[in-house]
Amino acid sequence: MINAVENKNFVFIVLLYFAMSLLGILHHELWLDEAHHWLLALDSHSFSELLTNMQHEGHPMLWNILLFLLTRITDNPFWMQLLHIVLSTLTVGIFLRKSPFSSLFKVLFVFGYFMLFEYNLISRNYILGLLFLFLALGLYDQRRKKFPLYALFLVLSANIHLMFTVISLALMLTFVYENKKRMLRYSLGFTIFILGFALLLIQLWPSINSSFFGQIQEIPIHERFSKGFISLFKGLINIPDFRTIHFWNSNLLVNLSKPLSAIIGLLLYALPLLLFYKRKTTLIFTYTALFGVQCFFFITQLGATRYYGINYIIIIAALWIDHHHVRFGRNNINVDFARKISIYALLFIQFCSGLLAYYYDYQKPFSSGKQVAAYLTQHRLSDLETVTLFCEGTIIAPYLKQRPFFLCTDSQQGFCNWGLQCKTDLSDEQLIALLEAHSQKTADFLFLSARNLAQPTNPTILLKKLTHLEPCIVRNTNYYIYRVIRNSAKSIPHEKTIARF
């Protein structure tokens, strides 16, 4: 039973977490992926169109379905952010209620980097994966008695993101190992899991041959191992490089010494042996999940802190299930002390990184979308057409009155079409040529770019640099804003065409 003091502490932590989250999103600007999924839902006029627009996503559809429903009510992206922190607060509440850890452990985890910042203030689908994972772990001590529900939560988590698919499969394989002689009695739960997994494959099938997987074929085999190898280090020893405003997706120790980071990273693979000494079930889950993560990185070659953090979640999940496998008796005091030191050191690192990341996101713009909208409004330019080369426009689109024009697609657009092979490494001369061609359609427009372009010689356009935006946490989003005006005296012929990409 939960006593009155524990209940008051629970309510206080949940309310504090929600209050900090609400304050955080009021000072957090959407970056590319957040804006992309919001616009993907908003600009899909039917559910079938949503499915068509998602075919190159590489993600299951649940988060986009929630956004699709939300965008039938509002076009303000704040409500996506509010929905996200409501889900993250619910996830935190489940963790506080159901997890077997000490109060200190819970507070350090809840206000750590991933739960406070990465999977909270940044509105993505990861929080749904954590929500269903924690619901499943909350049933761990009753997993046999309530196996159909346990299997349902696992497969729902798997249907959020491939990284959570890895954890869900590892937990299910662990259950099979534990109950290999009694499989038939759990047939209903296995049926639910298999059907849910089939649904996952159906959703992901259109993305299998997309650009996400095509790019890695040119990478040498030995280089493809490195991203997975270092991921455990970057997930557990997550110390962003706060010496720069661009701390996001950085690691201080890696920047200071890659060899030292590699050595620590190698040693960390022995950490589960220390934490789960002589408990085979927990070790099977942990190393199966970590191996699955290595496969994910090897196949996709994706790399970012949000992915590396899944390694941290695996360790937390392993500690959670290990609580139910601990055998009472006399333990090695020295080993137990080393375990506690290791666990709380990791938690404290994450806690400090979380508070610092939260502070910097509060103080500095995360990306430039709101800055662009504010500048255009202040200088009465918001009625002019806004032009970008490609997905730079996605970041600013949620804050503009109209969709920007993408030179790459030769159309007004909001979300980013990942399936389009767009050449963006153009020379300044090639980019100017595209602007000249577009000026034949629109005589006066704004152009946003991370490049510092010079006024072209013998121009058919006048290129006026209006401003250079304040540096943002996300690299290369502090855009230059140009006003482009057609020089009618030197207008190029309408029939002149520029090769599209």
C-alpha positions as CSV (number, residue, x, y, z in Angstrom):
1,M,0.0,0.0,0.0
2,I,1.1,3.5,-0.7
3,N,1.2,5.7,2.4
4,A,0.2,9.3,2.6
5,V,3.8,10.6,2.5
6,E,4.7,8.5,-0.6
7,N,1.5,9.8,-2.3
8,K,2.3,13.4,-1.6
9,N,5.9,12.9,-2.9
10,F,4.4,11.3,-6.0
11,V,2.0,14.1,-6.7
12,F,4.7,16.7,-6.0
13,I,7.3,15.1,-8.4
14,V,4.6,14.7,-11.2
15,L,3.4,18.3,-10.9
16,L,7.0,19.6,-10.8
17,Y,7.9,17.5,-13.9
18,F,4.8,18.8,-15.8
19,A,5.4,22.4,-14.8
20,M,9.1,22.2,-15.9
21,S,8.0,20.6,-19.1
22,L,5.3,23.2,-19.8
23,L,7.8,26.0,-19.2
24,G,10.3,24.2,-21.4
25,I,8.1,23.8,-24.5
26,L,7.1,27.5,-24.2
27,H,10.8,28.2,-24.9
28,H,11.5,25.4,-27.3
29,E,11.5,25.9,-31.1
30,L,10.7,23.0,-33.3
31,W,13.5,21.5,-35.3
32,L,13.3,19.6,-38.6
33,D,12.0,16.3,-37.4
34,E,9.4,17.8,-35.1
35,A,8.1,20.2,-37.7
36,H,8.2,17.5,-40.4
37,H,5.9,15.1,-38.6
38,W,3.5,18.0,-37.6
39,L,3.3,19.2,-41.2
40,L,3.0,15.6,-42.5
41,A,-0.2,15.2,-40.5
42,L,-1.4,18.7,-41.1
43,D,-1.0,18.7,-44.8
44,S,-2.6,15.2,-45.3
45,H,-6.2,15.9,-46.1
46,S,-7.3,12.3,-45.6
47,F,-6.1,9.2,-43.8
48,S,-5.3,7.6,-47.1
49,E,-3.2,10.6,-48.1
50,L,-1.4,10.4,-44.7
51,L,-0.5,6.7,-45.5
52,T,0.8,7.8,-48.9
53,N,2.9,10.6,-47.4
54,M,4.4,8.3,-44.8
55,Q,5.7,5.7,-47.3
56,H,9.3,6.9,-47.0
57,E,9.3,7.6,-43.3
58,G,10.8,4.4,-41.9
59,H,8.6,4.7,-38.8
60,P,5.4,3.0,-37.7
61,M,2.4,5.2,-37.9
62,L,0.9,5.6,-34.4
63,W,2.5,9.0,-33.6
64,N,1.5,10.4,-37.0
65,I,-2.0,9.1,-36.5
66,L,-2.3,11.0,-33.2
67,L,-1.0,14.1,-34.9
68,F,-3.4,13.6,-37.8
69,L,-6.3,13.6,-35.4
70,L,-5.0,16.6,-33.5
71,T,-4.5,18.6,-36.7
72,R,-8.2,18.1,-37.6
73,I,-8.8,20.5,-34.6
74,T,-5.9,23.0,-34.8
75,D,-3.0,24.1,-37.0
76,N,-1.0,25.4,-34.0
77,P,2.1,23.2,-33.3
78,F,2.0,24.2,-29.6
79,W,-0.8,21.6,-29.1
80,M,1.5,18.9,-30.4
81,Q,4.1,19.9,-27.8
82,L,1.4,20.0,-25.1
83,L,0.2,16.5,-26.1
84,H,3.8,15.3,-26.0
85,I,4.5,16.5,-22.4
86,V,1.1,15.1,-21.3
87,L,2.3,11.7,-22.6
88,S,5.7,12.2,-21.0
89,T,4.2,13.1,-17.7
90,L,2.0,10.0,-17.8
91,T,5.1,7.9,-18.6
92,V,6.9,9.5,-15.6
93,G,3.9,8.8,-13.4
94,I,3.9,5.1,-14.4
95,F,7.6,4.9,-13.7
96,L,7.3,6.5,-10.3
97,R,4.4,4.2,-9.3
98,K,5.5,0.9,-10.8
99,S,9.3,0.8,-10.8
100,P,11.0,-0.9,-7.8
101,F,13.7,1.7,-7.3
102,S,14.6,4.0,-4.5
103,S,13.2,7.6,-4.3
104,L,16.7,9.0,-5.2
105,F,17.0,6.7,-8.2
106,K,13.6,7.7,-9.5
107,V,14.2,11.5,-9.1
108,L,17.6,11.3,-10.8
109,F,16.1,9.3,-13.7
110,V,13.0,11.4,-14.2
111,F,14.9,14.6,-14.2
112,G,17.8,13.2,-16.2
113,Y,18.8,14.1,-19.8
114,F,16.5,11.7,-21.7
115,M,13.3,12.0,-19.6
116,L,13.6,15.8,-19.0
117,F,15.0,16.9,-22.3
118,E,15.5,14.5,-25.2
119,Y,12.3,12.5,-24.9
120,N,10.3,15.3,-23.4
121,L,10.8,18.8,-24.8
122,I,11.6,17.5,-28.3
123,S,8.2,16.2,-29.6
124,R,8.9,12.9,-31.3
125,N,7.5,9.4,-31.1
126,Y,10.0,8.0,-28.6
127,I,7.9,8.9,-25.6
128,L,5.1,6.5,-26.8
129,G,7.7,3.7,-26.9
130,L,8.7,4.4,-23.3
131,L,5.1,4.7,-22.2
132,F,4.2,1.2,-23.4
133,L,7.5,-0.2,-22.3
134,F,7.0,1.0,-18.8
135,L,3.5,-0.4,-18.8
136,A,4.9,-3.8,-19.7
137,L,7.6,-3.6,-17.1
138,G,5.0,-2.6,-14.5
139,L,3.5,-6.0,-15.2
140,Y,6.8,-7.9,-15.0
141,D,6.1,-9.6,-11.7
142,Q,2.7,-10.7,-13.1
143,R,3.9,-11.5,-16.7
144,R,2.8,-15.1,-16.6
145,K,-0.6,-14.4,-15.1
146,K,-1.3,-11.5,-17.4
147,F,0.7,-12.5,-20.4
148,P,-1.7,-11.4,-23.1
149,L,-1.7,-7.8,-21.6
150,Y,2.1,-8.0,-21.2
151,A,2.5,-9.1,-24.8
152,L,0.1,-6.3,-26.0
153,F,2.2,-3.6,-24.2
154,L,5.4,-5.0,-25.7
155,V,4.1,-5.1,-29.2
156,L,2.6,-1.6,-28.9
157,S,6.1,-0.4,-27.8
158,A,7.6,-2.3,-30.8
159,N,5.2,-0.5,-33.1
160,I,6.5,3.0,-32.1
161,H,10.1,2.8,-33.3
162,L,12.6,0.2,-34.4
163,M,14.7,0.8,-31.3
164,F,11.8,-0.1,-29.1
165,T,11.2,-3.1,-31.3
166,V,14.7,-4.3,-30.2
167,I,13.8,-4.0,-26.5
168,S,10.4,-5.6,-26.9
169,L,11.9,-8.6,-28.9
170,A,14.6,-9.0,-26.2
171,L,12.0,-9.1,-23.4
172,M,9.8,-11.6,-25.4
173,L,12.8,-13.8,-26.1
174,T,13.7,-13.7,-22.4
175,F,10.2,-14.8,-21.6
176,V,10.5,-17.7,-24.1
177,Y,13.7,-18.7,-22.4
178,E,12.1,-18.7,-19.0
179,N,9.0,-20.7,-20.1
180,K,10.2,-22.9,-23.0
181,K,8.6,-26.0,-21.5
182,R,5.2,-24.3,-21.0
183,M,4.7,-22.4,-24.3
184,L,1.2,-23.7,-25.1
185,R,-0.4,-22.1,-22.1
186,Y,0.7,-18.7,-23.4
187,S,-0.5,-19.1,-26.9
188,L,-2.9,-16.2,-26.8
189,G,-0.2,-13.7,-25.8
190,F,2.2,-15.1,-28.4
191,T,-0.6,-14.7,-31.0
192,I,-1.1,-11.0,-30.0
193,F,2.6,-10.4,-30.2
194,I,3.1,-12.1,-33.6
195,L,0.1,-10.3,-35.2
196,G,1.4,-7.0,-33.8
197,F,4.8,-7.7,-35.2
198,A,3.3,-8.5,-38.6
199,L,1.6,-5.2,-38.5
200,L,4.9,-3.5,-37.8
201,L,6.5,-5.2,-40.9
202,I,3.5,-4.1,-43.1
203,Q,4.0,-0.5,-42.0
204,L,7.8,-0.5,-42.6
205,W,7.8,-2.4,-45.9
206,P,7.5,0.6,-48.2
207,S,10.6,2.2,-46.5
208,I,12.9,-0.9,-46.8
209,N,14.3,0.4,-50.1
210,S,14.2,4.1,-49.3
211,S,17.1,6.4,-49.1
212,F,17.6,5.6,-45.4
213,F,18.9,2.1,-46.4
214,G,20.4,2.9,-49.8
215,Q,23.0,5.3,-48.4
216,I,24.9,2.8,-46.4
217,Q,26.0,0.5,-49.2
218,E,28.9,2.8,-50.0
219,I,30.3,2.7,-46.4
220,P,33.1,0.2,-45.7
221,I,32.2,-2.7,-43.5
222,H,34.8,-1.8,-40.7
223,E,33.4,1.7,-40.5
224,R,29.8,0.4,-40.2
225,F,30.7,-1.3,-36.9
226,S,32.0,1.9,-35.2
227,K,28.7,3.7,-34.8
228,G,27.2,0.7,-32.9
229,F,30.3,0.1,-30.8
230,I,30.5,3.7,-29.4
231,S,26.7,3.9,-28.9
232,L,26.8,2.3,-25.5
233,F,29.3,4.9,-24.3
234,K,27.4,7.8,-25.8
235,G,24.2,6.6,-24.3
236,L,25.5,6.0,-20.7
237,I,28.2,8.6,-20.4
238,N,26.0,11.3,-21.9
239,I,27.9,14.5,-21.3
240,P,27.1,17.0,-24.1
241,D,29.8,19.5,-25.0
242,F,28.3,22.6,-23.4
243,R,31.3,24.6,-24.3
244,T,29.5,25.4,-27.5
245,I,25.9,26.4,-28.2
246,H,25.7,23.5,-30.6
247,F,25.8,21.0,-27.7
248,W,23.0,18.8,-29.0
249,N,24.1,15.4,-30.3
250,S,27.7,16.1,-29.1
251,N,29.7,14.3,-26.4
252,L,32.4,16.2,-24.5
253,L,34.6,13.2,-23.8
254,V,34.6,12.1,-27.4
255,N,35.5,15.7,-28.5
256,L,38.4,15.8,-25.9
257,S,39.8,12.3,-26.5
258,K,38.4,9.7,-28.9
259,P,40.9,7.0,-27.9
260,L,39.9,7.4,-24.2
261,S,36.2,7.3,-25.1
262,A,36.8,4.1,-27.1
263,I,38.6,2.4,-24.2
264,I,35.8,3.4,-21.7
265,G,33.2,2.3,-24.3
266,L,34.8,-1.1,-24.6
267,L,34.9,-1.5,-20.8
268,L,31.2,-0.6,-20.5
269,Y,30.2,-3.8,-22.3
270,A,31.3,-5.6,-19.1
271,L,29.0,-3.4,-17.0
272,P,26.0,-5.8,-17.2
273,L,28.2,-8.6,-15.7
274,L,28.9,-6.4,-12.7
275,L,25.3,-5.3,-12.3
276,F,23.6,-8.6,-12.8
277,Y,26.2,-11.0,-11.4
278,K,24.9,-14.6,-11.5
279,R,21.4,-13.7,-12.7
280,K,21.2,-15.4,-16.1
281,T,17.8,-14.2,-17.1
282,T,18.7,-10.5,-16.7
283,L,22.0,-11.0,-18.5
284,I,20.2,-12.7,-21.4
285,F,17.8,-9.8,-21.8
286,T,20.5,-7.2,-21.5
287,Y,23.0,-8.6,-24.0
288,T,20.3,-9.6,-26.4
289,A,19.0,-6.1,-26.4
290,L,22.4,-4.5,-26.7
291,F,23.3,-6.9,-29.6
292,G,20.0,-5.9,-31.3
293,V,21.0,-2.2,-30.9
294,Q,24.3,-2.9,-32.6
295,C,22.5,-4.5,-35.5
296,F,20.2,-1.5,-35.8
297,F,23.2,0.9,-36.0
298,F,25.1,-1.5,-38.4
299,I,22.1,-1.7,-40.8
300,T,20.9,1.9,-40.7
301,Q,24.1,3.8,-39.8
302,L,21.9,6.4,-38.0
303,G,23.6,8.3,-35.3
304,A,22.2,10.8,-32.7
305,T,21.9,11.1,-29.0
306,R,18.2,10.1,-29.1
307,Y,19.2,6.7,-30.6
308,Y,22.2,6.2,-28.3
309,G,19.8,6.8,-25.4
310,I,18.1,3.5,-26.0
311,N,21.2,1.8,-24.5
312,Y,20.5,3.7,-21.3
313,I,16.9,2.6,-21.4
314,I,18.0,-1.0,-21.8
315,I,20.1,-0.7,-18.6
316,I,17.2,0.8,-16.7
317,A,14.8,-1.9,-18.0
318,A,17.4,-4.5,-17.0
319,L,17.6,-3.1,-13.5
320,W,13.8,-3.1,-13.3
321,I,13.4,-6.8,-14.2
322,D,16.5,-7.8,-12.2
323,H,14.6,-6.7,-9.1
324,H,12.3,-9.6,-9.6
325,H,15.2,-12.1,-10.1
326,V,17.2,-11.2,-7.1
327,R,17.6,-14.1,-4.8
328,F,17.7,-13.2,-1.1
329,G,20.7,-14.3,0.8
330,R,24.2,-13.2,1.7
331,N,25.8,-11.1,-1.0
332,N,29.3,-9.9,-1.7
333,I,29.4,-6.5,0.0
334,N,32.2,-5.2,-2.2
335,V,30.3,-6.2,-5.4
336,D,27.1,-4.6,-4.1
337,F,29.0,-1.4,-3.3
338,A,30.5,-1.3,-6.8
339,R,27.1,-1.8,-8.3
340,K,25.6,1.1,-6.4
341,I,28.5,3.4,-7.2
342,S,28.2,2.5,-10.9
343,I,24.4,2.9,-11.1
344,Y,24.3,6.2,-9.2
345,A,27.3,7.6,-11.1
346,L,25.4,7.0,-14.4
347,L,22.2,8.5,-13.0
348,F,24.0,11.6,-11.7
349,I,25.7,12.2,-15.0
350,Q,22.4,12.0,-16.8
351,F,20.8,14.3,-14.1
352,C,23.4,17.0,-14.5
353,S,23.3,16.8,-18.3
354,G,19.5,17.0,-18.3
355,L,19.3,20.1,-16.2
356,L,22.0,21.9,-18.3
357,A,20.4,20.9,-21.6
358,Y,17.0,22.2,-20.2
359,Y,18.7,25.5,-19.1
360,Y,20.4,26.1,-22.5
361,D,17.2,25.3,-24.4
362,Y,15.4,27.8,-22.2
363,Q,18.0,30.4,-22.8
364,K,18.9,29.9,-26.5
365,P,16.8,29.2,-29.6
366,F,16.8,25.5,-30.5
367,S,16.2,26.2,-34.2
368,S,15.3,29.3,-36.2
369,G,11.6,28.8,-37.1
370,K,10.2,31.3,-34.5
371,Q,13.0,33.8,-35.2
372,V,12.2,33.8,-38.9
373,A,8.5,34.4,-38.3
374,A,9.2,37.1,-35.8
375,Y,11.6,38.9,-38.1
376,L,9.2,38.8,-41.1
377,T,6.3,40.1,-38.9
378,Q,8.3,42.9,-37.4
379,H,9.5,44.1,-40.8
380,R,6.2,43.5,-42.6
381,L,7.6,40.9,-44.9
382,S,5.3,38.0,-44.0
383,D,3.1,38.4,-47.2
384,L,6.1,37.8,-49.5
385,E,6.7,34.3,-50.7
386,T,9.4,32.5,-48.7
387,V,11.8,30.3,-50.7
388,T,14.3,27.7,-49.6
389,L,16.4,25.1,-51.4
390,F,14.9,22.0,-49.7
391,C,14.0,21.0,-46.2
392,E,15.3,24.3,-44.6
393,G,11.7,25.3,-45.3
394,T,10.2,22.6,-43.1
395,I,11.7,24.1,-39.9
396,I,10.0,27.5,-40.6
397,A,6.8,26.3,-42.2
398,P,4.8,25.8,-39.0
399,Y,5.3,29.4,-38.0
400,L,4.5,31.0,-41.4
401,K,1.2,32.1,-42.9
402,Q,1.9,30.2,-46.1
403,R,3.9,27.2,-47.1
404,P,7.5,28.0,-48.3
405,F,8.5,27.3,-51.9
406,F,11.1,24.5,-52.3
407,L,13.4,25.1,-55.2
408,C,14.3,21.4,-55.2
409,T,10.7,20.2,-55.7
410,D,9.6,23.3,-57.7
411,S,6.6,23.5,-55.5
412,Q,5.1,25.0,-52.3
413,Q,5.7,22.4,-49.6
414,G,5.7,21.9,-45.8
415,F,7.0,18.5,-44.8
416,C,10.2,17.0,-46.2
417,N,10.0,14.2,-48.8
418,W,12.7,11.9,-47.6
419,G,12.2,9.7,-50.7
420,L,13.3,12.5,-53.1
421,Q,16.9,12.4,-54.2
422,C,17.7,16.1,-54.0
423,K,21.1,17.5,-54.7
424,T,21.8,20.2,-52.1
425,D,25.6,20.5,-52.4
426,L,25.4,23.1,-55.2
427,S,27.9,25.8,-55.9
428,D,26.9,29.4,-55.3
429,E,26.6,29.9,-59.0
430,Q,24.2,27.0,-59.4
431,L,22.1,28.3,-56.5
432,I,22.0,31.8,-58.0
433,A,20.9,30.3,-61.3
434,L,17.9,28.6,-59.5
435,L,17.0,31.9,-57.9
436,E,17.2,33.6,-61.3
437,A,14.9,31.0,-62.8
438,H,12.4,31.3,-59.9
439,S,12.3,35.1,-60.3
440,Q,10.6,34.6,-63.6
441,K,7.6,33.3,-61.7
442,T,7.8,35.6,-58.7
443,A,9.4,39.0,-59.1
444,D,9.9,39.7,-55.4
445,F,10.5,37.0,-52.8
446,L,12.5,36.0,-49.7
447,F,15.2,33.4,-49.8
448,L,16.4,31.6,-46.6
449,S,19.7,29.8,-46.6
450,A,22.6,28.8,-44.3
451,R,25.0,30.2,-47.0
452,N,26.4,33.7,-47.1
453,L,25.8,34.5,-50.7
454,A,27.4,37.5,-52.5
455,Q,25.6,39.7,-55.0
456,P,26.0,38.0,-58.4
457,T,27.9,39.8,-61.1
458,N,25.8,41.0,-64.2
459,P,22.7,40.0,-62.2
460,T,19.3,39.2,-63.5
461,I,18.3,39.5,-59.9
462,L,19.1,41.9,-57.0
463,L,20.1,39.9,-54.0
464,K,19.8,41.9,-50.8
465,K,21.0,40.4,-47.5
466,L,18.5,41.4,-44.8
467,T,19.8,39.7,-41.7
468,H,21.7,36.8,-40.3
469,L,19.7,35.1,-37.5
470,E,21.0,34.5,-34.0
471,P,23.0,31.2,-33.6
472,C,20.8,28.2,-32.6
473,I,21.4,25.0,-30.8
474,V,20.8,23.0,-33.9
475,R,23.7,23.6,-36.3
476,N,23.2,25.4,-39.6
477,T,19.8,26.8,-38.8
478,N,20.8,30.4,-38.1
479,Y,19.8,31.3,-41.6
480,Y,20.6,34.3,-43.7
481,I,17.5,36.0,-45.0
482,Y,17.7,37.6,-48.4
483,R,15.3,39.6,-50.5
484,V,15.4,38.6,-54.1
485,I,14.0,41.1,-56.7
486,R,13.9,40.5,-60.4
487,N,16.0,42.9,-62.4
488,S,13.6,43.6,-65.3
489,A,16.3,45.3,-67.3
490,K,18.3,42.0,-67.5
491,S,15.5,39.5,-67.2
492,I,16.3,36.0,-68.5
493,P,13.9,34.5,-71.1
494,H,10.9,32.6,-69.7
495,E,11.8,29.6,-71.8
496,K,15.2,29.2,-70.1
497,T,15.1,26.1,-67.9
498,I,17.4,25.0,-65.1
499,A,18.0,21.3,-64.7
500,R,16.2,20.0,-61.7
501,F,17.9,17.6,-59.4
